Amino acid sequence: MKNKIVSILILVISTNLIAQNGNLDSTFSLDGLVQEKNLSANSICTDKNNKTLVYGHDNASSPYSIYVRRYLQDGKIDGSFAKNGVFTNDLNNDR
């Protein structure tokens, strides 16, 4: 239940999108893209400070390992968020 509330809050707070839905935001990084190996993104949004939050699964570790990463406008990881820019949690078998 707590995870659902956090997810809902992230979505509610993140209403300041620069690009229209379905379009690449070319103001993010150099080309609107960030590529990370072994990660699958499930949700992407921006927070009230125009930082990009990405939620997904870390395929290199447990299939139940989830992450939230925060990126700056230039596409670099925001080191001031969580631990070095990444919050992770291994749900084990507790989907």
Order of alpha helices (4+ residues) and beta strands (2+ residues): alpha-beta-beta-beta-beta
